[in-house]
Amino acid sequence: MNKMKYSCIVLLGCLLAAFTMKTERTRPINWVNIFIGTSPSTTKAANAHGKGTEELGQTIPAVLTPNGMNSWTPQTRLTENKCVAPYYYRDSLFYGFRASHWINGGCAQDYGSYTIMGMSGSLKCLSEDRKVFFRHDDEVGTPAYYSVRFPDSRFLSEMTATDRGAIFRYTVAKEDSVYVVITPNNDHRSGSITIDVEKQEIRGYNPVYRIYQGMGKPAGFSGHFVVRFDRPFTVYGVYNEKERLQDATQMEGTRELGAYIGFKLKEGEKLTVKAATSFTSTDAASRNLDTEIPGWNFEKIRFATEERWNEHLSSISVETDNENDKKMFYSALYRCSILPRIYSDVDGTYPAFSLKDSIVNDSSFVYYDDFSAWDTYRALMPLMHLMSPEKGADMVASLVSKYEQGGWLPIFPCWNSYTSAMVGDHAIAMIGDAVMKDIPVHHLEKAYEGMRKNAFESPADLADYADGKGRRGLASYMEYGYIPMEDPVKEAFHRGEQVSRTLEYAYDDFVLSQVARKLGKKEDAELLRNRALNYKNMIDPTTGYARGRHKNGSFIDYFNPFVFAPYITEGYPCHYTWYVPQDIQGLMHRMGGKDVFEAKLDSMFSENRYWHGNEPCHQVAYLYNWLGKPFKTQKHIRRIMEEEYLLDVGGLSGNDDSGQMSAWYAFAALGFYPVCPGVPEYVMASPTFRKVTIRLKNGKTFKVVAKNTSDKNIYIQSATLNGKPYTKNYLSHFDMMNGGTLKLVMGEKPSLEWGSGDGDLPFSISK
C-alpha cells in the first residue's frame, strides 16, 4: 500500500471517528445519569431538615419510553410495601428485573408488579436463594438500556423497553443450563401465574391494593403480564415458599409464588425473552406485546427506544462548555419523564377509575395515572405543557375521565384510585394551567363541572367522603374562610394540617376563578376570586407568619414559626407563609409591608430555614421579583442549584416526588419558573446555559441566549426580546409560543436597574 493511499485511509478513519464521536456526544440520552437519587441525600438542606425517608431521593434507574406504562428496573428489594423502592444503590444483591409501578421519587408503594430473572447453572426459585451479588462497576444504565454481568458466573443480563413491554437478552460465558424465573410481587398472597405449554408462554397477574384512603382494600384491577421466549423450553414448573412442582403449570394464592422455565445454551449463545403488561387483562397484555415487539431483534428495540428518548430530550437543546451542567439538566429531564404513566392498552382500553371493576375503551386519547398531584402541579405539569402539550392534553383528559367515572375530581390520583393523600385540590391547578395556556381540554365544560363540584360540594354519602372523594375539610373552609384548629380533618391520611389546606384551597380557588372568567362564568369568577383571598385568614399580622387559628378567630397561643407543626404539611410555618402564589403583593401587605417581607425572605436563607427537599419552599427564592430585586432571586437560585443538585447517587435534596424536584431544576437551568400555575407567566432567574433552544410543537422555536454567563456572571444586566429592550422580570407563555429570542447580557455584579420597576411585577390579585 502506498503512503498516499494509507494517509487517505487514516484521514478518512479519523474523520469518521470524529463524526461518530460528535454524533454520540450530541445525542442527549448520553448525558443522562439514571442513578441520581437512588441513595440517601448528601445535599446541604437534606442534612438540616429532612428526616427518615425524606432524606432519600427514592428514584429508581428506570428503563422505559417517556411516560411508559412500566419502569423496568433492576431489583434489589423484594416488597411492594410503602416507602420501599425496588432499587437502592447501596444494595449489592440482584433479584431480577422488575416491571415496576413505583411512584418514582416518592414514598408510596409499588403495585401490580412482577419480576423476571435469568440465571445460569442450577435452578434457584425462592428470592433468598436466587439473589446474586453484583458490582456497580458491572452495571450499564441509560433510559433505554440496562445490563449487568455477574462477577462470578460472568452471566450477562440485558433489557430494553417499549411503551408497554420489554425485551431481555441473557448470555452465558460457557455452555450451561439457563433458567428464567417469573414471580408476581404480591404481599397479599393473591397473585397468579400460569404456564401455557402449547403457546410456550407465561401468563399471570398481580392484584393491586390501595393505600392512604381505602388502605389495604382491593383497587379493583390487577397488573397483568405475558412472557414469551425465542425457543422452546425443555424444563418448566411452578413453585411457592413451600414446594417446587416440576411439569405443573399453575399456581395462585400463596406466598412467593412463581414459574420457572429451563433451557440449554452453548458458550456465547443468547436467550431472548420478551414481555408486556396491561392493567386490564392478560389478553390485552398479549395484544400489547404483539403490537410493540412483533419480532425478536433486541438491538432494533433498543435503538428505537434510544431514538424516542433523543427525540423527547431534544425538544430542549442547550449549549455550554460545562459538561456537568449538561448532565444535570438532561438527567433532570429524564426524571421528569417517568410519571404520570401510560395506563391504557394499544387499543385504548384501560381500567375504569375507582373500584368500578370494569373496562373503558376510548382510543381518542392516551389514558394516564399516578399524578402525585400535590407535587407535580407546581413545575412538572407546566414543563409538560411547554415541552409536549399534546401529551399534557392527554393527561388532562385523563383527569376529566376520572371525574366522569368516579363522580369527583381526584385529589391525588394514584393506582387508579381516590387517595386524598396530601392536601389541596390540584387537579384543578393542572387542568386550569392547560386551559389558561390554550391547550385543548377534553370535554371542557365537563372539566369545569368537575372542578366547580370539588370547590363547592362535599359528598352526600359519608362513605364516599371517607373513601377519598371531595376536598378534605371543605365544610369548615366554606363556613369560616379557613379550616380551624377544632376541625381535625380526620377523614384524611394526613390529618390536621389546617393552615396548609386553607392556603392551598385559596390558591386552587384562584385558578378556578381564572378558568371561570375565561369561560364567561362571571358570577363564579368573582366569588372564587374573593375566596382566593382566604389565605389572609391564616397569616397572623402580629408575627407575619402563617399560624393556626381557632373557630372564634383567635390564633393559637404557643407559636414557633421555625419548627414542624401539626397544622402545617411537611414543613414549618415559615415555609408555608410564602405559599400565596396568587397574591404576593397582598401577602406582602398582610405581613407588614415590603421591608418586613424582604427581611423575612432574607432570613429564610441567612438563617438556613430554606428546605429545598420539600415542595412548599420551591417558589420562595423567586419572590424577590415582586420586590423589584430580581438579582436576589438570581443569586439564591444559582446557589440552590449548586448545593441541592449533585452528579451523585445521593444528589437530590429529598424525595424527587414524581419528578417535581427535577422539574424545578430544569426550569431553573432554563432561567424561568412557573411560580403560579394557572397564570401563563414564568418568573425569571438566571439561565445556566449560554444558549437554550426550545423546539415548540407548533413548529416554532424560542431561544434564550445569555451572553457572558458563567459561574460568576449570574446577574442579568440587560435584556432584549426579539430585538426590543425587555425590562420585565417575567416571561409570557404566549410570547414563548410565538417563537423568538430572548437575549440576556450577564455580569458578575447585581444590576439594580433591570427588572426593578413596580410596573413589571408579575400577576397578583391585589395589584
N, C-alpha and C positions, 0 to 999 in steps of 0.2 A: 504494500500500500504506500503510495507516495505521500510526502509530507503535507502537500496542499489538500489532498483528499482527506487525510487524517485530521487536519486542522478544521476542515469544514464540518466533519462529523462531530468533533469535540465541541465546536461552536454551536452546532445545531442541538447537541445534547444539553449544553449549558442553557441555551435559550428555552428549550423545552422544560428543563428543571426549574428555571426561574419562573416560567409561566405557570407551571404546576404549583410551585410554592406560593405564588401570588394568588392563584385561584383558591388554594386551600386556606390562605390567610384571610381572604375576603369573604369566605363563607361564614356567616355569623354563628352557625352551630358550633364551629371550632373554638369559639370564645366562651362557651358555656361550661361552667363547673356545676355539675348536678349534685355534688356532695355538700355544698354550703348549707349550713343549718341542720346537719344531721348529728350534731354533737352539742353539748352544753355551751351556752353563750360565753364568749370571752370578751365581750364588749363592756364599755365603762358603765352605762346605765343599768345593764342587767345585774351587775355586781352590787349596785347601790340600791335597787328597788325590787328586782324580780326575785321570786321565791318558788321553790319546788319546780313544777312543770313549766312555770313561767320563764325559767332560766333556759329552757330548751327551744331550739328552733323548730323542732318537731317536723322537719321536712324529710322526705324520702327521695332517693335517687331514682325518680320515676322515668321509665321509658314508655313513651306514648306519642300519639299525634297531639297537636294543640287541642286541649279540652277533650281528649279522648275518653271513652267510657271507662277504661281501666288504667290505673297507674301500675304498670308491671314493674315490680321491684324485687331485688334480691331480698330474701327474708332472713332476718337474724333474731326475730321474736315470734312466738307462736300464736299468741292470743289475739282475739278481736276485742279485748277489754278496753274500756275507756282510758284514754291518755297514754296508751302504749302503742307507739308506732311500730310498724313491721320491720323497720331497719334503724339501727343506730351505729354510727361509725366506730364507736368504742368497742363494739362486739367483734368477735373473731370466729363465730360459728355460723355456718351457712346451712339453711334448711330447705332451700329451693327457691323457685321464682313464684311470687305471689301475684295473682290478678287482684290487686288491692283497690279498695274504695275508701281508703284512708282520707280524712279531711285534711289535706296536706298542710302542715304547719300549724295544726290545731291540737286540741285536747278533747277530742270526741271519741270515736270508736271506728274501727274498721268494720265492714259488714258485707255479707253476701260474697265473700272472697273464697278462693281456693288456691292451693299450692301445687306446683308440679316440679318434681326433682328428678334429674337423671343421675345415675351413679354407675360406676364400673366395679367389677369384682363380685362380691357376694351381695345378695338382696338384703336390704335393711328397710323395714317399713315404718316402724314407730319413730316419731320425731327424735327422741333422745338417742335412738340407735343410729339413725341415718345422718345426723348432723356431722358436718365436715369442717375441719379447721381451714381457714383461708387467710391470706395476707392481702392487705390493701395494695401492696405493690403489684399483685397479680390481677387487680381489677382494672377494667377499662369501661368508662361510662360516659355516654353522651345522651342527649334527649332521645336519640333514635336507636341506641345500641348499648348493650351491656354484655360484658363477658368476664368470666373468672376461670382461672386454671388452678386446680388444687395442687398444692406443693408436693404432696406425697405420691398421688397416683398420676399426676400430670393430665388428668381428665379435664377437658375443656368444655365449658357450658356457655352458650351464647344465646341472646334473644334480641328480637326487634319487634316492632308493634305496628298495628293499623288502628283505625278508629275503634273497632270493637273486638279485635283479635290480636294474636301474636304468633310468631313462628320462632321455634327454638332449634338449635343445632348442637349436637353433642359429638365430640371427637375423642376417640381413645388413643392413648400413646402406644399401646401394644394390643395384640389380639386378646379379646376378653369378652366376658358377658357384660351386657349393659341392661340396666333396669330403669324403668320410669315409674315413679310413684306419684299418684294424684290423690289429694285429700281435700275435702271441704273443711274450711277453718271454722267450724261451728262450736261455740262454747255451750250450747243448749241441748246437745245430743239429738239434734233434729235434722242433720244433713242426710243426703242420699247419694249413692253412686252406683252406676250400672255399666257393665262391660257388654257391648254388643259384638259378639264374636263374628257373626256373619258380616257386619259392616266394618269390623276391625276399628272400632272407636269406643271411647269412654264418654258417658253422659252422666251429669249429676246436677245437684242444686244445693244451695245453702240458704235456708230461710233467714230473713232479715228481722232483727228485733230493734225496738225503739229505745232511746234514752231520753233524758230530760222529761218533758211531759209524756206520759204513757210509758214510763220506764219499765223495761222488761217485757212489754206486750209485743205480740207479732205485728210487724208493719204491713202485713197483707200481701207480700210478694217475696220473691227469692232471687238470689243470684244464680242463674243457670249457666252451664258450660258444656262444651263438647270438645273432645280432644281426638286428633287423628294422627296416624303415623305413616311414614313413607314406605313401609314394608310390612309384610305380615308378621305378627308377633307369634312366638313359639311357646311362650310361657305366660300365664295370666292367673289372676286370683284377686281376692278381696281380703280385707283384714280389719280388725279393730284392736282395742287395747289389750284384749284377752286372747285372741286367736287369729291365725292366718289360714285361709281356706283356698288352697290351690284348685283351679278349674271352676271355682264358684264365680258367679257373675253379678251378684247384687248384695249391697249392704246398706242399712239405714238405721237411724235412731239410736246409735251407740256413740260412745266417746272415741275420738280419734279414729274414725273410720276412713277407709280409702281403698284404692285399687292399685294393682301393680301389673306391669307388662314387661316381658323379658325378650332379649334379642342376643344374637351372637354377632360381634363386629370384628373385622380384621384390623390389623395395625393401620392407623391413619384413616380408617373408614369413618364416615359421618352418619349419624342418625338424625333425621329431621322430623320434628313434631310441630304440628300447628293446632291452634286452639282459638276459640271465640266464645264470647259471653253474651248474655241477654238478661234483662230484668223481667222478661215476660214468659219465656218457655225455652226448653232445650231445643225444640224445633226451630224457634226463632234464632237461637244461637247457631244452629246448623246453617240456616239461611245466611246469617251474617258471615259465617266462615266461607261459604261457597262464593259469596259476592266479593269479599275483601281479599281472600287468599285462595284463588282457584287452583294455583299450582304449588310447586314445592321449591321455588327458587328463593332461597334465603337472601342472597345478595340483592336481588331485584326488589324485594320488600324493604330491605334496609335502605337502599338508595332512594326509593320513593319516599320513605318516611323522612330521611335526611332532607330531601328537597322540599317536603312540606314544611319542615322547620325553617329551612333557609328562606323560603318564600314568606313565611309568617314573620320571622325576626327581621327580615329586610324591609318591612314596611317602615321601619325607622333605621336609617343608617347614620353612623356617627364617624367623625374624623378627629383623631387625636394621636399624639406621639406616645401617650401613656397607655401601654398595653393593659395595665391593671384596671384602669378606668373602663376600658372596653370590656374586659372580662366581667367586671362587676355589673355593668349595665346589661349585657346580654344574658348573664346568669339570672339577673332580676327579672328580665322579660320572660325567660323560661318559666320561672316560678309563678309569674303572673298568668301563665297559660295552661295551668293544670285544672283549675276549678273556675266556675261550675263545670260539671262533666256532662257529656252526652248521655242521655238516658234512653233515647228511642232507638229502635232497630232500623235496619236499612230500608224497611218498607213502611216506616212511620209509626209502628206500634210501640206503645210504652204503657207501664202500669198506671192505672188511674190513681190520682193523688189521694192520700189519706184513707187507708183502710177500706177502699171500695172493692177490693178483690175482683177487679175486672180490668179489661184491656181497652185502651183507647187507640184508635187508628186515625192518625192525622199526619199526612205527609207534606202538609203545606209549610211546615217549619220543623226544625230540629229541636226536640224537647230536651231541656237541661235541668239538672238538680244539683244539690249541695252548694247553696249560695253563701252560707256563713254571713248572713246579711248585715249583722252589726259591724262587721269588719269591712266588708268589700264594697259597700256603697260609697265609701269615702274616696277611694282612689282607683281601685281595681276596675269597677264598672265604668267610671269615666274614662279610664285608659282603654277599655274595650270599645267604648263608644267612639273614641278617637282612632284607634288602630283598625278595628273590624266592626263598623257599625251594623253590617248585615248580621254578624254573629250576635252583637248586642241586641238587635231587634228580636232574634230568636230567643234569647234569654228572657227578655221582657215578655214575649209571647208565652213563654213557659210559666212565668209568674201569673199571667192572666188566666192561663189554662188551669192552674192550681185553684184559683178563685172560682172558676166556673164549675170545677168538680167538687171542691170541698166546701164552698159557700162563704169562705173568708180568705182574704189575702193572708198568706202565712207570714209570721214574724221572723222566723229563722228556718227556712225550708231545707231540711237535710233528710237523707234516707227516705225521700219522697213522702215525708210526714210532717204534720204540725209538730213543732217542738216548743215554741215560745222560749227558747234559750236566749239569754242576754236580754237587753232592754231595747226600747224604741220600736218603731214600726216602719222599717226601712225598705220594705218592698215599695212603699210609696216613694221613697227617695230614688230608688233605681228606675222605676217607671217614669217618675217625674223628670228625672235628668234626661231621659231619652226624649220625652215629649218636648221639653224646652230646647232641645238641640235639633228638633225637627227630624228625629229618627222615626220612621214609620212604626206605629204601635198597633199590634194585632188587636182588633176589636176595641178601639179606643174608648168608645162610650161604655163598654162593659168594664174596661180597665178603670175608668173613672168611678163607675158604680162601686167597684170593689174597694177602691181607695177611700171613697166617701163613707162607705159602710164601716170600715175599720175605724175611721176617725170619729164617728158619731154613735155607733151602736155597739152593744155587747150581746153575746149570745143569750137568747131567752132560756135555753136549756143549760143548766149549770154543768151538766156532764160534758157538753161541748166546750164550755169555757175551761173546765178542769183539764180537758184533753188538749188544750193549746190553741183554741180558736179565739180570735179577738185580742185587742190590746189588754195587757195586764193593768189593772188599776184605773181603767178608763172612767168608771163612775165617779171616783174621787177627783180625778183630774178635771172632769167637767163641772163638778159641784163647787170645788174650791179654787179652781185655776191652778192647782198644783196637787201633788199627792202628799197628804200629811203623814206625819210620823205614826199616827194612830192606825193607819192602813198598812198592815204588814205585807200586803200583796202575796198572800200565802199560796195562791194557785199559780205559782211560778217556780221554775227551777232555781233561779236567783231570787230569793225573797228580799223584801225591803227595797233598798236602792231607790228610795222615793225621789231624791233630788235628781239623780241621773235620769230616771224615767221622765220626770217633768221636763227637763231640759231637752231631751231627745224628742219627746212628743211635740214640744213647741217648734222645734226645727222641722219635723215632719209636717206639721200643720202649715208651716210657711211654704214648703214645697207644694203641698196640695193647693194652697191658695194661688200659687203661680200657675198651676195647671188649670184651675177653675177660671182664672182670669183669661187665660189663653183660649179656653173653650167657650167663653162668653157667659159663664155662670157667675154673674156679678155678685149676687147675694152670698153665695158660698165663699167667693173670693174674699169679700170684706170680712165676713165672720171668721174665717180661718186666719186671715192676716192679723186680726185682733188677738186670736188665740195664740198666734206665734210670739206674742209679747208676754206670754205666761212665764217665760224664763225669769222675768223681773221678780216674780214671787219667790224665787229660790236664791236670789243674790241679796245677802244681808248688807244694807248700805252702811252699817256701822263698822263692819270689818272689810267690806269689799269682796267677800268670798262667798261661794255657794255654801248654803248651810241648811240643815234640816229644820223643818217648820211644823208646828202643831196646828190642829184644826182651828184653834182660836186666833191664829195669826202670829203668835209669838214664835221666835226662833228658839231652838234648843239651848239649854243653859251652857253645858260644857261644850267647848268647841276648840279644836286644834286643826287648822286647815292643812297641816303638813304630815298627817298620819292617815292610815286606812280608816275608813268609816263605814258603818253598815248601810248608810243611806247613799253611798257612792258605789258605782260599779267599778271594781278592779282599779282602784286608784285613790288618790287623796282629794279632799275638797278643792285644793288649789289646782289640781289637774282639770277638774270638771268646770271650774269657774269660767274657763275660756271657751266652753262649748256653747257658743251662741253665734254660729257662723252666719245666721240670717240677719244679725243686727249688732255688729261690732261697735258701731258708734253709740247705739243705745246702751250696750253693756258698759262702754267707757263712761257714759254719763252716770249710770247706776253705781259704778264703782267709786265715783268721786271726781271724774274728770281726767283729762289727758295725762297730767303729771302723775296721779295715783296709778292710772292704768299702766303707764310706762314703767314706773318704779316696781310695780308688782310683776310685770312682764320680765323686767331685767332680773328680778330675784329668782325667777324660775331657772335661770342659767347660772347666775353668780352663786346661788346657794345650793346648787346641784339638786334641784327639785324636779327638773325635767326628766321624764321617764319615756324614752322613745319606744321601749319594748311593749307599750300598750297604746291602743289607738286614740284615747281621748286627748293625748298630747300632740297628735300628728299635725294639727293646724297651728299650734301655738307660735312657732317661730315665724310664721308668715304674717302675724298680726301687726308687726311693726309697720307694715304698709299702710295701715289705717291711721298711723301717727304721722305719716309723711316721712318716715325714716326707713326706707327700704334697705339701706345699707346695713342695718342691724339684722334684718332678715337674711341678707346675703351672707353675712359673717356666720350666723348661727347655723344656717342650712349647710354650709360647707363643713363646719366643724362636726355637725351630726353625721354627715356622710362619712367623714374621716374616722370618727370614733365608734360609730354604731354599725358599720358595714365593713366586714373584713373578708379578704380572699382566703377563707379558712373554714374548716368544717364547723367551727363554733362562731362563725362570722355574722350571725344575726343577733339582734338585740333582745330577742324573746321569740315567742311563737310567731311564725310567719303568717298565721291566720289566713289561710287560703289564698295567700298572695298579696294581702294588703300591705304588709311590711315592705315587700319588694316593689309594689306599685308606688309607694311613697318614694323609694329610691329612684325609680325610673323617671318619675316626674321631676324630682329634684335635680337629677342629672341633666334633664332637658331644659331646666331653668324656669319652670312654672308649675302650679299646683292648683287643683280644684278645691279650694277651701270650703266652698258652699255648693255641693252638687245640687242641681235644680236651678242654678243660675249659670247661664252659658258663658262663664268668665273664668280665667285662670289667673291667680295671683303670681307675680313674677318673683324670681330669686336670682340665682347666679348660675348660668349654664356651665357644665363641666367641660364640654367639648368645643373645639374651635368651629365646628360646623355640624349641624344636625339637619337631616333631610327626612321629612315625614311624607311618605308616599300615600296620599289620601285615596280612598276607594272611589272617589268621584273623578279620578284621573289627574287631579292637580297635585302640586307639591307645596309644602310650606317649609321654609328653611329658617333656621336660627344660626346666624354667623356671629361668633364672638371674637372680635379682634383682640389679640394680646392676652387672651385668657390663659391662666396658669394657676398653680397652687397659691401663688401670692397675689396675682391680679384677679381678685374675686369681686371687685366692685364695679357696677355699671356706671360709666361716666356720661354716656350719651347714647341715644338710640334713634334709628330710623325704621319706619315700616314702609316698604315699597318705595323707598327713596325720599319719604317725607319725615320731618322730625317727629319723634314719638316720645312724649313725656309721661304717659300713663304708666303706672306700676302694675298693670294687669293687661291681659290679652283677651280679646273676644273670640269665642269659639267660632263664630261665623266669619270673622276676619281670617282665621286659620283655614276654614273650609273653602274660602275663596282663593286660597293659594297666595303665594308671595314670599317675601323675605324680610325677616326682622334682623337688622344689623345692630350689634352692640359693640361699643368701644369699652374695653375693660381696663381697670387700673388698680394699682396697689393701695391707693388711699381712698377712703369713703368719699363719695360725692354727696354734698349737702344740697344739691340742686335737682338732679334727675329724680323724678317720681315723688317730689316733695309737696306738690300742690294739693290743697284740700279738694279742689275740683276733680282731682284724678283718683280719689278714693274709690275702691270697689263698692259694690252694692251693699246698702244697709237699709232696713225698714225706716230707721229714724233719720236717714239722710235728708 
